Amino acid sequence: MTTRRATYRNPWLWVPSLYFAQGIPYVVVMTVSVIMYKRLNISNEEIAFYTSWLYLPWVIKPLWSPVVDILKTKRFWTVSMQLLVGGGLAAVALTLPLPSFFQYTLALFWLMAFASATHDIAADGFYILSLNEKDQSFFVGIRSTFYRIAMITGQGLLVMLAGFFETSDVLGSAGNIPLAWSITFFVLAGLFIAFFAYHKFALPYPVTDRPAGEGSRNFLQEFLKTFISFFKKEKIGYVLAFLLLYRFAEAQLVKLAQPFMLDPREAGGLGLSTSEVGFVYGTVGVIALTLGGILGGMAASKKGLKFWLWWMVLSINVPDLVYVYLSFVQPENFLLVNAAVAIEQFGYGFGFTAYMLYMIYVAQGKHSTAHYALCTGFMALGMMIPGMFSGWLQEQLGYQQFFVWVCLATIPGFIVAKLVHVDPEFGKKENKS
């Protein structure tokens, strides 16, 4: 007879939904918020500066990951954070019509960012504890796929839904931008309450999912040693420079690309509707990004990271030129805009493979998991800092000169790629004898 606290449940019942739920808060906080604030007439400078601060929870995530281990179970943290995210989304919906919505919603996005980062820690740990090695390997592609579906849902369908409410009078929201986005966030809140309720019962109770308990003091001492050992790695200065500067240009571009699409043509933008931007980035863009990432992984597995590093540096940086073209020409052909974004996103997906593999390369050794988490923290910091000043810079230069600057800002990425050392054999598939 099956007990209520089952130690095993079919992973198909919870892995896809868990990683779909993991992806949605991140894309809402980091991407959808930018589009929403732009539609609510917040300046580019304020959008870029304040939404870049929302990266901070992912920057410092490795520092509070021990708390998730010491207090309660991974299962508890996972479902609790889903409930907290759902409450945060509902609170955003309630505060959007208020005069001081910008301050209130930023505070709520900040709360959701911490909840989302904590959910990442707990869900990834729960995945490892709940599945044997065979199932972990089998479902790694499934979890990645549903995370990507979450990206398409957030950047695409969700933004298109908001665009529908902006123009439709179904709920009396036509022309009322705050109400349209408020309804959209209520829909999202309902979705996350449903995730919480479902996972409360669907997730298994693995016997190894226990808090650290009495060993917490030793655990913290070991964590401190692990942290220090990361900064004792060989040529750590070059490593950190690569982690912080490889995406220096992309970190600025990503904050202004969608505002550029939304701004009217007389302001230098393309004058696209909310729904059109949702389609461009949430469907065409994400599909191109995914294909680029898949191809990058396949290529690296054949000849290794070192062989492909320079091709990937070129791939992530050179396609930024499409935004120079778009800003100077301001084409009205929607198909052409989609093609340009697809080129840039495909190049980003292919080029980002080098970054991900380099983090794995750096993390190799005794404390690989903790060191990889530290790498992801610096990855988020590398996006946060350039993003903070990008909006101010765009308002000073205008879109045309800003995108020219972005292309010049790719130079540090080439320099750090030259400085780092990579084993020529790293990343290659092992040949079966």
N, C-alpha and C positions, 0 to 999 in steps of 0.2 A: 504494500500500500504506500502511495506517495505521501510524504509528510508535507506540511505547509512550507517548512523551511527546506526546500529542496537544495541539495548541494550541486545538482546539475540540471540544467534545462537546455533544450536544443538551442544552440547559438543562433540559428536562423530567427528565433523568436525575439532576440534582444540585441544582437550585434548591429544589424542594419539601423534599427531605430535609435540605438545609443549613439552611433557616430553621426547620424543625421542631426540628432539633438545637440551634439558637440559642435557642429559646424555653424548652425544658425546664429547663436549669440555673437560669435566672432564677426561674422559678415555684417550683422546688424550694427554692431558697435563701430566697426572700422570702415565700412563702406556705405551702408544704407543711411547712417547718420549724416554723412557728408551730403548726400543727395537731398535728404529731408531738410537740412539746414539751408541749403542753397535755395530750395523751393520756398522756404520761409523768410527769404531775403536777409540772411546773415551774410556778412562780407566774407570774401575769400580769405582774407587775413585771419579773421577770427575762426573760421571753419578749420583752416589748416593748423593753426596754433593749438586750439583747444582739443580737436579730435586727435591730434598727434599725442597729446598727453594720455590719451586712453590706451596707448601701447604700454604704459608703465606697468600694469599688472603682469603682463607677459615678460617684461624686462626682469622683474624681481621674482617671478614665479619660482625659480630654483631655491630662493631663500626661505620661502615658507612651505615648501613641499614636505619638510620633516613633520610639520604640524599635522598634515593629512595622515601621515604614518602613525604618529603618536596618539592622536585623539580620534576615537571612533573607528569605524570600518570604512573601506573604500565604497562599499555599497551605500552606507549612510550618507557620505559626502556627495556621492553621485546624485541620488534622488533629492537630497536637500537642496543642492545647487540648482537643480531643475525647477524646483518650487520657487526658489529665490529669484531666478531669472524670470519665471512667469509673473511673479508679483511685480518685478521691476518693469516689465513690458506694459503691464496694466497701469502702473503709476505713470509711465511716459504718456500713455494714451490719455490719462486724466489731466495731466498738466499741460499738454500741448495748447489747449485753447486759452491758457492763462497769459496775462501780460508779461510775466517774468519767466516764460516757458524755457528760454535758453539756459538760464542758470539751473532751473529745476531739472530739466532733461539731461544736462551735462552731469549733474550729480548722480542721477539715476543710471546713466550710461557707465559712469565710473564704478558704481556698485555692481552693475551687470558684468563689467569687464573683470572685476575681481572674482565674481561668482563663476564666470566662464573659464578663467584661467585655473581656478580651483577644480572645476569640473574636469578640465583636461587632465590634471594630475590624477584625480581619483578614477576617472573612466579608463585611462590607459593602464593604471595599476590593477584595476578590477578585471580588465581584459586578460592580463597576464595570469592573475590568480585563478580565474574561472575556467581557463582553457588549457588543455595539454599542448605540448609543443606542436603536434601534428595539426590540431585545430587552429592554433595561433598562426601557423604558416598558411593554412588554407584560407582563413578569414581575413588575412591582412589586406588582400585585394578587395574584399567585400567592404571592409571598413573604410578604405580609401575611396572606393566608388561612392558610397553613401555620404561621405564627407563632401565629395565633389558635387553630388546632387543637392546637398544643403547650400553650397555656394551658388549653384544655378537658381535654386529656390529663392535665396536671399537677394542676390544681385539682380536676378531676372524677374521671376514671377511676383515676388513681393513688391518690387518697385513698379512693375506693370500694374499690379493691383491698386497701388496708391495712385498711379496715373489714371486708372479707370475711375476711381472715386473722385479725383479732381475734376473730371469732365462729365460724370454721370450724375443724374438727379435721383438715382434709385433711393438713396438715403438722405436726400436733401443736401448733398455735399458739393454739388456742382459749383465750381468757382470758389469754394471755401477750402483753401489749402490746409489750414490747421485741422479742420474737421475730417478731411479726407485722410490725412495721415493718422489722426487719432483713431479712426475706424480701423485702419490697417494694423495699428499696434494692438488694438483690442483682439483682432483676429489672431495675431501672433501670441498674445497672452493666453488665449484659449488653447492654442496648439501646445504651449508649454505646460499648462496645467494638465492637459491630456497625457503628455509625455510623463509627467510626474506620477500620475495615477496609474498609467500602464506599467512603468518600470518599477513602481512600488511592489507590484505583484509578479511581474515577468522576470525580473532579475533573479538569478540563483543566489544561494547563500554558501559560497565556497568555504570549506572548513579552515583554509589558510588565511581568510580575510579577517585578521584580528589586529587591534591596535598594538603599538609597540609596548605600552604598559610600563612595567618596572624598569625595563632596559632603556628608557628614554634618555637618561643622562649619558650613558655610553654611546647611544645612538648619536646624540648631538655632538659629542666629542669626535666621533668618527666622521661626522658630516663636516666639521670644521677642518679636520685633516684633509678630507677629500677636496674641500674648497681651496685650501692652500696649495695642494699638489697640482691643481690646474694651472695656477700662476707660476709654477716652477717648470712648466714644460719648456722644451728647447725652443728658442727664438719666439717666445710668447708675444713679444711686441709686434712681430710681423703677422702672427696669427690673429691678434686682436685688430690690427689694421685691416686685414682682409675681411674679417667678420663685420667691421663697422663701415667700410668704404666700398665694398664690392657692389652694393646697391645704392650708392650715394645719389646717383641721378634718378633711379627708379623711385626712391623714397620721396623725391620732390614731385615727380611726374604724377604718381598715383593719387596725390591729394588734390591736384588741379585738373586732371583729365575730365572727370565728370562735370565739375562746374563749368569747364570750357564748353562742353557739349550743351549744357543747359542755358548758358548765357545767351542773350539775344545777339544777333549778328552785328548790330550797331555797337555793341560792347566788345566785339572781337570774337564772340563765340559762334557756335553753329546753330543755335536756336532750336534745338531738338526738344521734343516733349518729354515728360517724365517717363511715359511708357516706352518711347523710342530708346531712351538711354538705358532703361531696364533690359530691353531686347539686345542692344548692342553689347553691353558688358555682361549681362547675366546669362545669355545664351551663346551668341557668336564668340564673345571674348573668352568665356570659361571653357567652351569646347576647344578653341584654339590653344588655350593655355594647357589644357589636359593633354592634347595631342603632342604638343611640344615637350611636355614633361615625360610622356611615355617614350617618345623617340630619343630624348636625351638619355634616359635610363638604358634603353637598348644599345645606344651607341657606346656609352661608357662601359657597359658590361663586356664589350668586345675588345676594345683597345685601352681601356683604363682612363682614369681621370686626367692624368698628366698629358696624354695625347690630345684629349679633347678640350683641355682647359682654355686655350686661346680661342678656339672656335666658339666656345660657350661664352667667353667674355665678349666677343664680337656680337654674338647672337642676342645677348641681353641688352646691349648698348646701342648698336647701329640702328635697329628699328625705331628708336626714339625719333629719328628724322621724320617719320610719318606725321608727327604732331607739328613739326615745322611746316610741312606741306599743308596740313589741314588749316593751320592758323593763318597762313598767307593767302591761300586760295579760297578758303571757306566754301567748299563745294556744297551744292544743294542736293546732290545725288546721294540718297540714303544708302544705296548699295556700295558706293565708293567709301563712305564713312565706315561701314561694316568691314569692308576689305582691309582698310587701313588699321583698324583696331585688331582685326584677326592677325595681321602680320606682326604687329607689336606684341600681342599677347602670346603668339606662338613662339616668337623669339625669346620672350621672357621665360616661358615654360621650359624651353630647351636650355637656356643659359642658367636658369636657377638650379638645374640639376648639379652643376659644378659646386654651387654653394652648399647644397644638401650633402653631397658626397664629401666635401672638404670638412664639414662638421663631424661626420662619421669618422673620417681619417684622424682628425685632431683628438676625438674622444677615445680612440683606441687605448686599451690598457686596463689596469686594475679597476678603475672607477669609471668605466665607460658610460654607464647610464647617467650618473651625476654630472660628468663632464659634458655629455651631450646636452643635458638640460641647461648647463651654464652657457654653452654655445648658443642655444636658442634664445637665452636672455640677451646676449650681445646682438643677436640677429634682430630682435625687437628694438633694441636701443639704436641700432643702425638705421632703422626706419623712423623711429620717433624723433630724433634730433633734427635731421634734415627736413622732415615734414613740418616741424614747428615754425621754421622761418620761410617756408616755400610760399605761403599765401601772401605774406608781406612783400616778398620779392616780386611775385606776379603782379601785385597791384602797383608796384613801382615801375615795372618794365612793360606791362601789357602782355597779352598772350603771345604775340609773335616773338618778342625778344626773350620772354621767359623760356619758351621752348628751345630757342637757340642756346640760352644759358644751360638748360638741361643737357643738351648735347655736349657742351663743354665740360659739364660736371661728370661726364663719363670717364674723364681722364684718370682720376684717382683709382677707378676700378681696374684699369689696365696696369697701373703702376704696382698695385698690391698683388696682382696676379703674377707679375714678374718676380716679386720678392719672396713669395712663399715656396717652400719645398714640398714636393709630393713624390712619393715612391712611384716609379714608373709602372710597377706591377699592381698598385692599388686600384681596386674597382673591377679588374678583369675577372671573368668567370674562370673558375678553376677547370683546367682541362682534365677530362676523365681519361685515365690511361687504359 
